[in-house]
Amino acid sequence: MSTSAKTIIALCTVAFMAACGGAKQTETVYVEEAVSQEPVYTGKYK
């Protein structure tokens, strides 16, 4: 294998590792639910 082929393979490997193996940063999302009263049975349609 020639030196230029080894260089190209090395650069491709470094690019792949940079794209896939980068530092993973997770994002935490908090969702505030609206407080609502449940419907109450009034017997209206009886």
N, C-alpha and C positions, 0 to 999 in steps of 0.2 A: 504494500500500500504506500502511495506516495505521501509526502509531507503535506501537500495541499489538501488531499483527501482527508487526512487525519485532522487537519485544521478545520475543515468544513464540518466534519462529524462532531468535533469538540464544540464548535460554535452552535450547532443545532442542538446538542445536548444541553448546553448552558441556556439557550433560549427556551427550551422545553421546561427545564427546571424552574426558570424564572416565571414562566407563564402558569405552571401548574403547582409548583411547590412553594409558592410565596407564602408569606405570613397570613394566616387566616384571621380575620377580624370579625367577630360576631356582633350583631347589633341587637340590643334588647329593646323591645317595643312594649309599652304599657298601654292597654286599652281601657279607658274608663267607660263603663256601661251606664247608660241613663237609668235612673231609678224611676220606675213607673208603678202605679198601683194596678193590681190585677182586677179584672172586671168582677163585679159582685152580682150574683144571681138575685134579681129583685122579684121574680115571679110575674113580670109584666105580661108575658105571652102565654099565660096559663089558661 
